[in-house]
Amino acid sequence: MFDSLAQIFPRRASSVSVAAALAMLASGCSTIGRDFVAPKPVGAPAYRHAVGIAPGTPADTARLPAAWWTVFNDATLASLEERALRDNPGAKAAAQRLLQAQAQLGVVRAGQAPNLSLNAGVSNARTSAETSQALALGGRSVEGNNFAVGAALSYELDLWGRVRRVVEAADAQALAAQNDRDGVLLMLSNQVAQAYWQLRGLDAESAILRAALATRREAQGLVEARFEGGLSNELDVSRARIERANAEADLHEVQRQRNLVEHALALLVGAAPDALLVPVLPKTALPLPPNIPVGLPASLLAQRPDLAASVANLRAANAQAAVAEGAFYPSLTLTSNVGFASESLRELASGSARQFSIGPLALSLPVFDGGRNAANLALYRARYEEAVANHENRLLGALREVEDALSDAQQRQKQGEVQAQAQAAAARALLVAQARYERGLSTYLDVTDAQRSALAADRAAAQIRTQRLLASVAVARALGGGWSEQSALATVR
């Protein structure tokens, strides 16, 4: 553009070009504000409760956070996760928010480039013959057509890096939007995994209750037969019927809970609530939770989307404070126009029809604003300090979430080990009570007590196994989407 201007008016264009070049050179030498420094990493080398968690199912725990659920090696869960990430309305909305932030970044980045526009127009005008100017010309009016075509250029010379700081803030905000999107996806995948393992746990309980119900129906039939033969009493019959009815009622309650969880899972994957997503599997045994490596490094928190978004917001706040500081510095703007204008369309391209303007090369320097700029700078610096404090709070909260999840996994494991002992003892007590009753050495009350204890122990074992799986899901979420076995081993060594 400057070349075309120089052809029209060489001397003036060259002087302006030199001034613009000097200004551009100056713009590369200084930038307002302080450069952003990322917060210090977590001081603790590892988590206290990531010790003593025995390995579960053999699995390769070095997974990408984007597919952390693969540590469970469950094809049904993987299919549900992929469907949720693809079809969940909340995930779609988060993706659109990211696109909005990226588009806004494109708008802001455009401010770094010159603004060049082309224009063309045609008009017809007539002046009054009664004005003082017209009377001076003998009372004549001026009328005719006007044709014009040209180009206009405007450019803010970024002397102090103000525009660069604006772009830096927008870039950080776009990165924060991306991390927010990742956080939504992480939360969604976590909820899907939780719902899935709850369904599997309820299916395991249903299998236990169905087996118990079949046993109680058989026992009820035997007690009724003994009663009819005069070998038992009506109280034993009533107890057998009560135990059978209680087992059947518990089975209906578990089915009710399963329906609610399945409806919630359907919503997560973007399906109708009546969709059959996870049919009751014939295999009711729950798997062991995946391995959680000993000595997980606290640096894994860096992959958490919420903390990454917090750091990006810190960077944006720092850049915005720099932009506010830039209001104290002069700004330099260059504008120019070049084109052709003629009364006749035939003469529009002739040399005599050319017109142009170079400048102004406008310098604006704030002198007195009543303290507005100072107050605005104080505002943005306070917002930055607030963002720093909020980030520290989020970091501490994230550390607590990880320790809570690891502690839960640790204690659930120990609880399961003790519950296995109770389960074995309850099963043995039931066999003894049944044998004593059949020999006439005790009443049916001992059998019903033993049945209740055995059923409670079996259900508790299934519930603890479910809670161990849910604890593994919580650990993955608290770490931002899984753990890396290699990094953990490197820390232990």
Secondary structure as a PSIPRED ss2 file (coil, helix, strand):
# PSIPRED VFORMAT (PSIPRED V4.0)

   1 M C   1.000  0.000  0.000
   2 F H   0.000  1.000  0.000
   3 D H   0.000  1.000  0.000
   4 S H   0.000  1.000  0.000
   5 L H   0.000  1.000  0.000
   6 A H   0.000  1.000  0.000
   7 Q H   0.000  1.000  0.000
   8 I H   0.000  1.000  0.000
   9 F C   1.000  0.000  0.000
  10 P H   0.000  1.000  0.000
  11 R H   0.000  1.000  0.000
  12 R H   0.000  1.000  0.000
  13 A H   0.000  1.000  0.000
  14 S H   0.000  1.000  0.000
  15 S H   0.000  1.000  0.000
  16 V H   0.000  1.000  0.000
  17 S H   0.000  1.000  0.000
  18 V H   0.000  1.000  0.000
  19 A H   0.000  1.000  0.000
  20 A H   0.000  1.000  0.000
  21 A H   0.000  1.000  0.000
  22 L H   0.000  1.000  0.000
  23 A H   0.000  1.000  0.000
  24 M H   0.000  1.000  0.000
  25 L H   0.000  1.000  0.000
  26 A H   0.000  1.000  0.000
  27 S H   0.000  1.000  0.000
  28 G C   1.000  0.000  0.000
  29 C C   1.000  0.000  0.000
  30 S C   1.000  0.000  0.000
  31 T C   1.000  0.000  0.000
  32 I C   1.000  0.000  0.000
  33 G C   1.000  0.000  0.000
  34 R C   1.000  0.000  0.000
  35 D C   1.000  0.000  0.000
  36 F C   1.000  0.000  0.000
  37 V C   1.000  0.000  0.000
  38 A C   1.000  0.000  0.000
  39 P C   1.000  0.000  0.000
  40 K C   1.000  0.000  0.000
  41 P C   1.000  0.000  0.000
  42 V C   1.000  0.000  0.000
  43 G C   1.000  0.000  0.000
  44 A C   1.000  0.000  0.000
  45 P C   1.000  0.000  0.000
  46 A E   0.000  0.000  1.000
  47 Y C   1.000  0.000  0.000
  48 R C   1.000  0.000  0.000
  49 H C   1.000  0.000  0.000
  50 A C   1.000  0.000  0.000
  51 V C   1.000  0.000  0.000
  52 G C   1.000  0.000  0.000
  53 I C   1.000  0.000  0.000
  54 A C   1.000  0.000  0.000
  55 P C   1.000  0.000  0.000
  56 G C   1.000  0.000  0.000
  57 T E   0.000  0.000  1.000
  58 P C   1.000  0.000  0.000
  59 A C   1.000  0.000  0.000
  60 D C   1.000  0.000  0.000
  61 T C   1.000  0.000  0.000
  62 A C   1.000  0.000  0.000
  63 R C   1.000  0.000  0.000
  64 L C   1.000  0.000  0.000
  65 P H   0.000  1.000  0.000
  66 A H   0.000  1.000  0.000
  67 A H   0.000  1.000  0.000
  68 W H   0.000  1.000  0.000
  69 W H   0.000  1.000  0.000
  70 T H   0.000  1.000  0.000
  71 V H   0.000  1.000  0.000
  72 F H   0.000  1.000  0.000
  73 N C   1.000  0.000  0.000
  74 D C   1.000  0.000  0.000
  75 A H   0.000  1.000  0.000
  76 T H   0.000  1.000  0.000
  77 L H   0.000  1.000  0.000
  78 A H   0.000  1.000  0.000
  79 S H   0.000  1.000  0.000
  80 L H   0.000  1.000  0.000
  81 E H   0.000  1.000  0.000
  82 E H   0.000  1.000  0.000
  83 R H   0.000  1.000  0.000
  84 A H   0.000  1.000  0.000
  85 L H   0.000  1.000  0.000
  86 R H   0.000  1.000  0.000
  87 D H   0.000  1.000  0.000
  88 N C   1.000  0.000  0.000
  89 P H   0.000  1.000  0.000
  90 G H   0.000  1.000  0.000
  91 A H   0.000  1.000  0.000
  92 K H   0.000  1.000  0.000
  93 A H   0.000  1.000  0.000
  94 A H   0.000  1.000  0.000
  95 A H   0.000  1.000  0.000
  96 Q H   0.000  1.000  0.000
  97 R H   0.000  1.000  0.000
  98 L H   0.000  1.000  0.000
  99 L H   0.000  1.000  0.000
 100 Q H   0.000  1.000  0.000
 101 A H   0.000  1.000  0.000
 102 Q H   0.000  1.000  0.000
 103 A H   0.000  1.000  0.000
 104 Q H   0.000  1.000  0.000
 105 L H   0.000  1.000  0.000
 106 G H   0.000  1.000  0.000
 107 V H   0.000  1.000  0.000
 108 V H   0.000  1.000  0.000
 109 R H   0.000  1.000  0.000
 110 A H   0.000  1.000  0.000
 111 G H   0.000  1.000  0.000
 112 Q H   0.000  1.000  0.000
 113 A C   1.000  0.000  0.000
 114 P C   1.000  0.000  0.000
 115 N E   0.000  0.000  1.000
 116 L E   0.000  0.000  1.000
 117 S E   0.000  0.000  1.000
 118 L E   0.000  0.000  1.000
 119 N E   0.000  0.000  1.000
 120 A E   0.000  0.000  1.000
 121 G E   0.000  0.000  1.000
 122 V E   0.000  0.000  1.000
 123 S E   0.000  0.000  1.000
 124 N E   0.000  0.000  1.000
 125 A E   0.000  0.000  1.000
 126 R E   0.000  0.000  1.000
 127 T C   1.000  0.000  0.000
 128 S C   1.000  0.000  0.000
 129 A C   1.000  0.000  0.000
 130 E C   1.000  0.000  0.000
 131 T C   1.000  0.000  0.000
 132 S H   0.000  1.000  0.000
 133 Q H   0.000  1.000  0.000
 134 A H   0.000  1.000  0.000
 135 L H   0.000  1.000  0.000
 136 A H   0.000  1.000  0.000
 137 L C   1.000  0.000  0.000
 138 G C   1.000  0.000  0.000
 139 G C   1.000  0.000  0.000
 140 R C   1.000  0.000  0.000
 141 S C   1.000  0.000  0.000
 142 V C   1.000  0.000  0.000
 143 E E   0.000  0.000  1.000
 144 G E   0.000  0.000  1.000
 145 N E   0.000  0.000  1.000
 146 N E   0.000  0.000  1.000
 147 F E   0.000  0.000  1.000
 148 A E   0.000  0.000  1.000
 149 V E   0.000  0.000  1.000
 150 G E   0.000  0.000  1.000
 151 A E   0.000  0.000  1.000
 152 A E   0.000  0.000  1.000
 153 L E   0.000  0.000  1.000
 154 S E   0.000  0.000  1.000
 155 Y E   0.000  0.000  1.000
 156 E E   0.000  0.000  1.000
 157 L E   0.000  0.000  1.000
 158 D C   1.000  0.000  0.000
 159 L C   1.000  0.000  0.000
 160 W C   1.000  0.000  0.000
 161 G C   1.000  0.000  0.000
 162 R H   0.000  1.000  0.000
 163 V H   0.000  1.000  0.000
 164 R H   0.000  1.000  0.000
 165 R H   0.000  1.000  0.000
 166 V H   0.000  1.000  0.000
 167 V H   0.000  1.000  0.000
 168 E H   0.000  1.000  0.000
 169 A H   0.000  1.000  0.000
 170 A H   0.000  1.000  0.000
 171 D H   0.000  1.000  0.000
 172 A H   0.000  1.000  0.000
 173 Q H   0.000  1.000  0.000
 174 A H   0.000  1.000  0.000
 175 L H   0.000  1.000  0.000
 176 A H   0.000  1.000  0.000
 177 A H   0.000  1.000  0.000
 178 Q H   0.000  1.000  0.000
 179 N H   0.000  1.000  0.000
 180 D H   0.000  1.000  0.000
 181 R H   0.000  1.000  0.000
 182 D H   0.000  1.000  0.000
 183 G H   0.000  1.000  0.000
 184 V H   0.000  1.000  0.000
 185 L H   0.000  1.000  0.000
 186 L H   0.000  1.000  0.000
 187 M H   0.000  1.000  0.000
 188 L H   0.000  1.000  0.000
 189 S H   0.000  1.000  0.000
 190 N H   0.000  1.000  0.000
 191 Q H   0.000  1.000  0.000
 192 V H   0.000  1.000  0.000
 193 A H   0.000  1.000  0.000
 194 Q H   0.000  1.000  0.000
 195 A H   0.000  1.000  0.000
 196 Y H   0.000  1.000  0.000
 197 W H   0.000  1.000  0.000
 198 Q H   0.000  1.000  0.000
 199 L H   0.000  1.000  0.000
 200 R H   0.000  1.000  0.000
 201 G H   0.000  1.000  0.000
 202 L H   0.000  1.000  0.000
 203 D H   0.000  1.000  0.000
 204 A H   0.000  1.000  0.000
 205 E H   0.000  1.000  0.000
 206 S H   0.000  1.000  0.000
 207 A H   0.000  1.000  0.000
 208 I H   0.000  1.000  0.000
 209 L H   0.000  1.000  0.000
 210 R H   0.000  1.000  0.000
 211 A H   0.000  1.000  0.000
 212 A H   0.000  1.000  0.000
 213 L H   0.000  1.000  0.000
 214 A H   0.000  1.000  0.000
 215 T H   0.000  1.000  0.000
 216 R H   0.000  1.000  0.000
 217 R H   0.000  1.000  0.000
 218 E H   0.000  1.000  0.000
 219 A H   0.000  1.000  0.000
 220 Q H   0.000  1.000  0.000
 221 G H   0.000  1.000  0.000
 222 L H   0.000  1.000  0.000
 223 V H   0.000  1.000  0.000
 224 E H   0.000  1.000  0.000
 225 A H   0.000  1.000  0.000
 226 R H   0.000  1.000  0.000
 227 F H   0.000  1.000  0.000
 228 E H   0.000  1.000  0.000
 229 G C   1.000  0.000  0.000
 230 G C   1.000  0.000  0.000
 231 L C   1.000  0.000  0.000
 232 S C   1.000  0.000  0.000
 233 N C   1.000  0.000  0.000
 234 E H   0.000  1.000  0.000
 235 L H   0.000  1.000  0.000
 236 D H   0.000  1.000  0.000
 237 V H   0.000  1.000  0.000
 238 S H   0.000  1.000  0.000
 239 R H   0.000  1.000  0.000
 240 A H   0.000  1.000  0.000
 241 R H   0.000  1.000  0.000
 242 I H   0.000  1.000  0.000
 243 E H   0.000  1.000  0.000
 244 R H   0.000  1.000  0.000
 245 A H   0.000  1.000  0.000
 246 N H   0.000  1.000  0.000
 247 A H   0.000  1.000  0.000
 248 E H   0.000  1.000  0.000
 249 A H   0.000  1.000  0.000
 250 D H   0.000  1.000  0.000
 251 L H   0.000  1.000  0.000
 252 H H   0.000  1.000  0.000
 253 E H   0.000  1.000  0.000
 254 V H   0.000  1.000  0.000
 255 Q H   0.000  1.000  0.000
 256 R H   0.000  1.000  0.000
 257 Q H   0.000  1.000  0.000
 258 R H   0.000  1.000  0.000
 259 N H   0.000  1.000  0.000
 260 L H   0.000  1.000  0.000
 261 V H   0.000  1.000  0.000
 262 E H   0.000  1.000  0.000
 263 H H   0.000  1.000  0.000
 264 A H   0.000  1.000  0.000
 265 L H   0.000  1.000  0.000
 266 A H   0.000  1.000  0.000
 267 L H   0.000  1.000  0.000
 268 L H   0.000  1.000  0.000
 269 V C   1.000  0.000  0.000
 270 G C   1.000  0.000  0.000
 271 A C   1.000  0.000  0.000
 272 A C   1.000  0.000  0.000
 273 P C   1.000  0.000  0.000
 274 D C   1.000  0.000  0.000
 275 A C   1.000  0.000  0.000
 276 L C   1.000  0.000  0.000
 277 L C   1.000  0.000  0.000
 278 V C   1.000  0.000  0.000
 279 P C   1.000  0.000  0.000
 280 V C   1.000  0.000  0.000
 281 L C   1.000  0.000  0.000
 282 P C   1.000  0.000  0.000
 283 K C   1.000  0.000  0.000
 284 T C   1.000  0.000  0.000
 285 A C   1.000  0.000  0.000
 286 L C   1.000  0.000  0.000
 287 P C   1.000  0.000  0.000
 288 L C   1.000  0.000  0.000
 289 P C   1.000  0.000  0.000
 290 P E   0.000  0.000  1.000
 291 N C   1.000  0.000  0.000
 292 I C   1.000  0.000  0.000
 293 P C   1.000  0.000  0.000
 294 V C   1.000  0.000  0.000
 295 G C   1.000  0.000  0.000
 296 L C   1.000  0.000  0.000
 297 P E   0.000  0.000  1.000
 298 A H   0.000  1.000  0.000
 299 S H   0.000  1.000  0.000
 300 L H   0.000  1.000  0.000
 301 L H   0.000  1.000  0.000
 302 A H   0.000  1.000  0.000
 303 Q H   0.000  1.000  0.000
 304 R C   1.000  0.000  0.000
 305 P H   0.000  1.000  0.000
 306 D H   0.000  1.000  0.000
 307 L H   0.000  1.000  0.000
 308 A H   0.000  1.000  0.000
 309 A H   0.000  1.000  0.000
 310 S H   0.000  1.000  0.000
 311 V H   0.000  1.000  0.000
 312 A H   0.000  1.000  0.000
 313 N H   0.000  1.000  0.000
 314 L H   0.000  1.000  0.000
 315 R H   0.000  1.000  0.000
 316 A H   0.000  1.000  0.000
 317 A H   0.000  1.000  0.000
 318 N H   0.000  1.000  0.000
 319 A H   0.000  1.000  0.000
 320 Q H   0.000  1.000  0.000
 321 A H   0.000  1.000  0.000
 322 A H   0.000  1.000  0.000
 323 V H   0.000  1.000  0.000
 324 A H   0.000  1.000  0.000
 325 E H   0.000  1.000  0.000
 326 G H   0.000  1.000  0.000
 327 A H   0.000  1.000  0.000
 328 F H   0.000  1.000  0.000
 329 Y C   1.000  0.000  0.000
 330 P C   1.000  0.000  0.000
 331 S E   0.000  0.000  1.000
 332 L E   0.000  0.000  1.000
 333 T E   0.000  0.000  1.000
 334 L E   0.000  0.000  1.000
 335 T E   0.000  0.000  1.000
 336 S E   0.000  0.000  1.000
 337 N E   0.000  0.000  1.000
 338 V E   0.000  0.000  1.000
 339 G E   0.000  0.000  1.000
 340 F E   0.000  0.000  1.000
 341 A E   0.000  0.000  1.000
 342 S E   0.000  0.000  1.000
 343 E C   1.000  0.000  0.000
 344 S C   1.000  0.000  0.000
 345 L H   0.000  1.000  0.000
 346 R H   0.000  1.000  0.000
 347 E H   0.000  1.000  0.000
 348 L C   1.000  0.000  0.000
 349 A C   1.000  0.000  0.000
 350 S C   1.000  0.000  0.000
 351 G H   0.000  1.000  0.000
 352 S H   0.000  1.000  0.000
 353 A H   0.000  1.000  0.000
 354 R E   0.000  0.000  1.000
 355 Q E   0.000  0.000  1.000
 356 F E   0.000  0.000  1.000
 357 S E   0.000  0.000  1.000
 358 I E   0.000  0.000  1.000
 359 G E   0.000  0.000  1.000
 360 P E   0.000  0.000  1.000
 361 L E   0.000  0.000  1.000
 362 A E   0.000  0.000  1.000
 363 L E   0.000  0.000  1.000
 364 S E   0.000  0.000  1.000
 365 L C   1.000  0.000  0.000
 366 P C   1.000  0.000  0.000
 367 V C   1.000  0.000  0.000
 368 F C   1.000  0.000  0.000
 369 D C   1.000  0.000  0.000
 370 G C   1.000  0.000  0.000
 371 G C   1.000  0.000  0.000
 372 R H   0.000  1.000  0.000
 373 N H   0.000  1.000  0.000
 374 A H   0.000  1.000  0.000
 375 A H   0.000  1.000  0.000
 376 N H   0.000  1.000  0.000
 377 L H   0.000  1.000  0.000
 378 A H   0.000  1.000  0.000
 379 L H   0.000  1.000  0.000
 380 Y H   0.000  1.000  0.000
 381 R H   0.000  1.000  0.000
 382 A H   0.000  1.000  0.000
 383 R H   0.000  1.000  0.000
 384 Y H   0.000  1.000  0.000
 385 E H   0.000  1.000  0.000
 386 E H   0.000  1.000  0.000
 387 A H   0.000  1.000  0.000
 388 V H   0.000  1.000  0.000
 389 A H   0.000  1.000  0.000
 390 N H   0.000  1.000  0.000
 391 H H   0.000  1.000  0.000
 392 E H   0.000  1.000  0.000
 393 N H   0.000  1.000  0.000
 394 R H   0.000  1.000  0.000
 395 L H   0.000  1.000  0.000
 396 L H   0.000  1.000  0.000
 397 G H   0.000  1.000  0.000
 398 A H   0.000  1.000  0.000
 399 L H   0.000  1.000  0.000
 400 R H   0.000  1.000  0.000
 401 E H   0.000  1.000  0.000
 402 V H   0.000  1.000  0.000
 403 E H   0.000  1.000  0.000
 404 D H   0.000  1.000  0.000
 405 A H   0.000  1.000  0.000
 406 L H   0.000  1.000  0.000
 407 S H   0.000  1.000  0.000
 408 D H   0.000  1.000  0.000
 409 A H   0.000  1.000  0.000
 410 Q H   0.000  1.000  0.000
 411 Q H   0.000  1.000  0.000
 412 R H   0.000  1.000  0.000
 413 Q H   0.000  1.000  0.000
 414 K H   0.000  1.000  0.000
 415 Q H   0.000  1.000  0.000
 416 G H   0.000  1.000  0.000
 417 E H   0.000  1.000  0.000
 418 V H   0.000  1.000  0.000
 419 Q H   0.000  1.000  0.000
 420 A H   0.000  1.000  0.000
 421 Q H   0.000  1.000  0.000
 422 A H   0.000  1.000  0.000
 423 Q H   0.000  1.000  0.000
 424 A H   0.000  1.000  0.000
 425 A H   0.000  1.000  0.000
 426 A H   0.000  1.000  0.000
 427 A H   0.000  1.000  0.000
 428 R H   0.000  1.000  0.000
 429 A H   0.000  1.000  0.000
 430 L H   0.000  1.000  0.000
 431 L H   0.000  1.000  0.000
 432 V H   0.000  1.000  0.000
 433 A H   0.000  1.000  0.000
 434 Q H   0.000  1.000  0.000
 435 A H   0.000  1.000  0.000
 436 R H   0.000  1.000  0.000
 437 Y H   0.000  1.000  0.000
 438 E H   0.000  1.000  0.000
 439 R C   1.000  0.000  0.000
 440 G C   1.000  0.000  0.000
 441 L C   1.000  0.000  0.000
 442 S C   1.000  0.000  0.000
 443 T C   1.000  0.000  0.000
 444 Y H   0.000  1.000  0.000
 445 L H   0.000  1.000  0.000
 446 D H   0.000  1.000  0.000
 447 V H   0.000  1.000  0.000
 448 T H   0.000  1.000  0.000
 449 D H   0.000  1.000  0.000
 450 A H   0.000  1.000  0.000
 451 Q H   0.000  1.000  0.000
 452 R H   0.000  1.000  0.000
 453 S H   0.000  1.000  0.000
 454 A H   0.000  1.000  0.000
 455 L H   0.000  1.000  0.000
 456 A H   0.000  1.000  0.000
 457 A H   0.000  1.000  0.000
 458 D H   0.000  1.000  0.000
 459 R H   0.000  1.000  0.000
 460 A H   0.000  1.000  0.000
 461 A H   0.000  1.000  0.000
 462 A H   0.000  1.000  0.000
 463 Q H   0.000  1.000  0.000
 464 I H   0.000  1.000  0.000
 465 R H   0.000  1.000  0.000
 466 T H   0.000  1.000  0.000
 467 Q H   0.000  1.000  0.000
 468 R H   0.000  1.000  0.000
 469 L H   0.000  1.000  0.000
 470 L H   0.000  1.000  0.000
 471 A H   0.000  1.000  0.000
 472 S H   0.000  1.000  0.000
 473 V H   0.000  1.000  0.000
 474 A H   0.000  1.000  0.000
 475 V H   0.000  1.000  0.000
 476 A H   0.000  1.000  0.000
 477 R H   0.000  1.000  0.000
 478 A H   0.000  1.000  0.000
 479 L C   1.000  0.000  0.000
 480 G C   1.000  0.000  0.000
 481 G C   1.000  0.000  0.000
 482 G C   1.000  0.000  0.000
 483 W C   1.000  0.000  0.000
 484 S C   1.000  0.000  0.000
 485 E H   0.000  1.000  0.000
 486 Q H   0.000  1.000  0.000
 487 S H   0.000  1.000  0.000
 488 A H   0.000  1.000  0.000
 489 L H   0.000  1.000  0.000
 490 A H   0.000  1.000  0.000
 491 T H   0.000  1.000  0.000
 492 V H   0.000  1.000  0.000
 493 R C   1.000  0.000  0.000
